[in-house]
Amino acid sequence: MTKKLLLLSTGGTIASVVSDEGLAPGESGEELIKMLGRLEYDITVRDILELDSSNIQPEEWKIIAESIYDHRNDYDGIVVSHGTDTMAYTASMLTFMLQHLNIPVVLTGSQVPMNVILSDAPDNLRLAFTAAANCAPGVYIAFNRKVMRGCRSVKVRTTAFDAFESVNVPPVGEVTSDGFSLKDHRVPQSGECQLNTKIDTHVSLVKLFPGFDPALLHAMAKNGCHGIVIEAYGLGGMTSIRRNMVAAVGELIRNGIPIITTSQCLYERSDLTKYEVGRLALLEGAISARDMTSESAIAKLMWGLGQGMDVKAITNFFDMDVAGEVTLD
């Protein structure tokens, strides 16, 4: 039986055309499909946005999540065409906004517009449709012959076709000379799909560097910041002398502001238990993101705060694996 798939078009490079101001989204989803030629699926197209992904924000996340939720029972899978720059953020947030998905949702885009010769767009879009027809329920990114969990994907290159990598877990599937092969056969989440788009955007993502003044963290809190993800050094170490980040973290946590620590290193985990500089932060209540991407950590924090979670509840939430975003053992 022919699989029924839905394409939700949101703009991005894949749909861009040349204008006097530079590349800007201008192609519809139907026009993208026409440029692909013959496809083996029954595809419906809905244009829900026409934006460069730099302009995709929480309001647009809600539109995308609601569109997926509304059509989840009408199709075998859904593809979302999206700009690459914030695609990992969108994929991570959809993971939390749409828990217990009953179908695969696959985001894709391109480094070169669809209508340009030798663009990567046709292959990426074909791969996304293949993944939407074959993967287990969940949120994915399909790019450059690889299918990755959305909440584990990071954009690592600005112009090369292999723009995304799957961090700390292998890709779910890939295209080889043998065709498309699935490597991840996880059992789908049980339970009914839930749409919950309540998030708190008053958060911050801070990259620690030598000389960082912890007073800036207090300034964020005083100006309405409700939670902070800190990209700390190595396994999660942070300054404890002179510019005492550890003390600032403790004070903020005691004032009800959760502080999540992740690593500036792209690969492997943060572990606050190994070094004194990490243990001190852990004793102050810092919450380890383990091997989560920064994109997934900030999305998880925003979603958790949106549910009204306090510091203790956020701590417990980050000790949970919602949809494969973190390795707990």
C-alpha positions in Angstrom: 0.0 0.0 0.0 1.3 3.5 -0.9 2.3 5.5 2.1 0.5 8.8 2.7 2.9 11.6 3.7 2.4 15.2 4.5 4.9 18.0 3.7 4.8 21.0 5.9 6.7 23.8 4.2 8.2 26.6 6.4 10.7 28.3 4.1 14.5 28.2 4.6 17.3 27.9 2.1 15.6 24.9 0.4 12.8 27.1 -0.7 14.8 30.3 -1.3 15.1 32.3 -4.5 17.5 35.2 -5.4 16.3 38.7 -4.5 17.9 42.1 -4.4 18.4 41.7 -0.7 19.9 38.2 -1.0 18.4 34.7 -0.8 14.9 34.7 0.7 12.2 32.0 0.9 10.0 32.1 -2.2 9.2 28.6 -3.4 6.0 26.8 -2.2 6.0 23.2 -1.0 4.2 22.2 -4.2 7.0 23.7 -6.3 9.6 21.8 -4.3 7.7 18.6 -5.0 7.5 19.3 -8.7 11.3 19.7 -8.9 11.7 16.2 -7.4 10.0 14.4 -10.3 8.3 11.0 -9.7 7.9 9.9 -6.1 6.6 6.6 -4.7 4.5 8.1 -2.0 1.1 9.9 -1.9 2.2 13.3 -0.8 0.0 16.2 0.4 1.6 19.7 0.8 0.7 22.5 3.3 2.6 25.8 3.4 2.4 26.9 7.0 5.3 29.5 7.1 7.7 31.2 4.6 10.6 32.2 6.8 14.4 32.1 7.0 15.1 29.9 9.9 16.8 32.7 11.7 13.3 34.1 12.1 11.8 30.8 13.4 11.1 31.5 17.1 8.9 30.0 19.8 5.7 31.4 18.2 6.6 29.4 15.0 7.5 26.3 17.1 3.9 26.4 18.3 2.5 26.7 14.8 4.6 23.7 13.6 3.8 21.6 16.6 0.1 22.3 16.3 0.1 21.5 12.6 1.8 18.1 13.2 -0.6 17.3 16.0 -3.6 18.2 14.0 -2.6 15.9 11.1 -0.8 13.1 13.0 -3.6 10.6 12.5 -4.2 11.4 8.8 -0.7 10.4 7.5 1.9 7.7 7.8 4.6 10.3 8.4 5.2 14.0 8.2 8.1 15.9 6.6 8.9 19.5 7.7 11.1 21.5 5.3 13.0 24.1 7.4 16.0 26.3 7.2 19.2 24.8 8.6 20.4 27.5 11.0 17.8 26.8 13.7 16.7 23.3 12.6 18.3 21.6 15.6 16.5 23.9 18.0 13.2 23.3 16.3 13.7 19.5 16.3 14.7 19.5 19.9 11.7 21.6 21.0 9.2 19.4 19.0 10.6 16.4 20.9 9.2 17.9 24.1 6.1 19.6 22.7 5.0 16.4 21.0 5.7 13.5 23.4 4.5 10.0 22.5 4.3 10.7 18.8 2.5 8.0 16.8 4.3 8.7 13.5 7.7 9.8 12.4 8.3 13.5 11.9 11.3 14.3 9.8 12.9 17.8 9.4 15.1 18.6 6.4 16.4 21.4 4.4 19.5 22.2 2.3 22.6 24.2 2.0 21.7 25.3 -1.5 18.3 26.2 -2.8 16.3 23.6 -4.6 16.3 25.4 -8.0 20.1 25.6 -8.2 22.0 23.1 -10.2 23.8 20.5 -8.1 21.8 21.5 -5.0 21.7 19.1 -2.1 18.0 19.8 -1.7 16.6 17.0 -3.9 18.5 14.2 -2.1 17.7 15.6 1.3 14.0 15.9 0.6 13.8 12.4 -0.9 15.6 11.0 2.1 13.2 12.8 4.4 10.2 11.2 2.7 11.9 7.8 2.9 12.6 8.3 6.6 9.0 9.5 7.2 7.7 6.3 5.6 10.0 3.9 7.4 11.3 5.2 10.7 9.8 4.5 14.1 7.6 7.3 15.6 9.7 10.3 16.8 11.3 13.5 15.6 14.3 13.3 13.2 16.5 15.3 11.0 17.4 13.9 7.6 20.5 15.4 5.9 23.3 14.4 3.6 22.3 10.7 3.5 21.9 10.4 7.3 18.8 10.3 9.5 19.4 11.5 13.0 17.3 11.9 16.2 16.2 15.5 16.2 17.2 16.0 19.9 20.7 14.7 19.2 21.4 16.7 16.1 23.7 19.8 15.8 24.6 22.0 12.9 28.4 21.8 12.6 29.2 23.3 9.2 28.0 26.5 7.5 28.5 25.7 3.8 29.4 22.0 3.4 26.7 19.5 2.5 27.4 17.4 5.7 26.1 20.2 7.8 24.6 18.1 10.6 26.0 15.5 12.9 24.4 13.1 15.4 26.1 13.8 18.7 26.9 11.0 21.2 24.6 8.5 19.5 25.0 7.0 16.0 22.6 8.0 13.2 19.2 6.3 13.1 19.7 5.4 9.5 21.8 6.1 6.4 22.0 5.7 2.7 24.7 3.5 1.3 25.3 1.6 -1.9 22.9 -1.0 -0.6 20.1 1.6 -0.2 18.4 3.0 2.9 19.1 1.1 6.0 17.7 1.6 9.5 20.1 1.1 12.4 18.0 2.1 15.3 15.0 -0.1 16.2 13.8 1.5 19.4 10.4 0.5 20.7 8.2 3.6 20.3 7.0 5.4 23.4 3.7 4.1 24.8 0.8 6.3 25.5 -1.3 8.8 23.6 0.4 11.7 21.7 0.3 14.8 23.8 0.5 18.4 22.5 2.0 20.8 25.1 3.4 24.0 23.7 3.7 25.9 27.0 7.3 27.1 27.4 9.1 29.8 29.3 11.5 31.8 27.0 13.0 33.8 29.8 16.2 31.6 29.8 19.8 32.1 28.8 22.5 30.0 27.2 26.0 31.1 28.4 29.4 29.9 27.2 31.9 30.1 30.0 35.3 31.7 29.2 38.3 32.7 31.3 37.5 36.0 32.8 33.7 35.6 32.7 32.2 37.9 35.4 29.6 36.0 37.5 27.9 39.3 38.2 26.5 39.0 34.7 24.5 35.9 35.8 23.0 38.0 38.6 22.2 40.7 36.2 20.3 38.2 34.0 18.4 37.0 37.0 17.5 40.6 38.0 16.2 41.2 34.5 13.8 38.3 34.5 15.9 35.3 33.5 14.3 32.2 35.0 16.9 29.6 34.1 20.4 29.3 32.6 22.3 26.7 30.7 26.0 27.1 31.1 28.4 25.6 28.6 31.2 24.9 31.1 34.7 23.6 30.6 35.4 19.9 29.8 33.4 17.6 32.0 31.6 20.6 33.5 34.2 22.5 35.5 33.8 26.2 36.3 35.8 28.9 38.0 35.9 28.8 41.8 38.5 31.4 42.6 38.4 35.2 42.1 35.5 35.3 39.6 33.7 32.6 41.6 31.1 31.1 39.2 30.5 28.3 41.6 29.3 30.6 44.4 27.1 32.6 41.9 25.5 29.3 40.7 24.7 28.3 44.3 23.2 31.7 45.1 21.0 31.7 42.0 19.8 28.1 42.7 18.9 29.1 46.2 16.9 31.9 44.7 14.9 29.5 42.7 16.7 29.7 39.3 17.8 26.3 37.9 21.3 26.2 36.4 22.0 23.5 33.9 25.6 22.6 33.1 26.7 21.1 29.9 30.1 20.9 28.2 31.6 23.2 25.6 33.0 20.0 24.0 30.7 18.7 21.3 31.2 15.1 22.0 30.9 13.0 25.2 29.3 13.9 28.5 29.6 16.4 31.3 30.3 14.8 34.6 30.4 17.1 37.6 31.6 14.3 39.9 35.2 13.9 38.5 37.0 17.1 39.3 36.9 19.4 42.3 35.7 22.3 40.2 32.7 20.2 39.1 32.0 18.7 42.5 31.8 22.2 44.0 29.2 23.2 41.5 27.3 19.9 42.1 27.3 20.6 45.8 25.8 24.0 45.1 22.9 22.3 43.2 24.1 22.6 39.6 22.2 20.2 37.3 24.2 18.2 34.9 22.9 17.8 31.3 25.1 14.8 30.9 25.6 14.2 27.1 22.8 16.4 25.9 23.4 18.9 23.1 23.1 22.5 24.2 20.1 22.9 21.8 18.3 20.1 23.5 19.2 21.3 27.0 17.9 24.8 26.4 14.7 23.4 24.8 14.2 21.0 27.7 14.7 23.8 30.2 12.3 26.1 28.4 9.6 23.4 28.3 10.1 22.3 31.9 9.8 25.9 33.2 6.8 26.3 31.0 5.1 23.6 33.0 5.7 25.5 36.2 8.5 23.3 37.4 10.7 24.6 40.3 14.4 23.9 40.8 13.7 20.5 42.4 11.3 19.4 39.6 13.7 20.6 36.9 16.5 18.6 38.6 14.2 15.5 38.4 13.2 16.3 34.9 16.8 16.4 33.7 17.2 12.9 35.4 14.6 11.6 32.9 15.1 10.5 29.3 12.0 11.8 27.6 12.7 10.7 24.0 16.3 9.7 23.6 17.8 13.1 24.3 20.1 11.9 27.1 22.1 8.9 28.1 21.4 8.2 31.8 23.7 5.3 32.6 
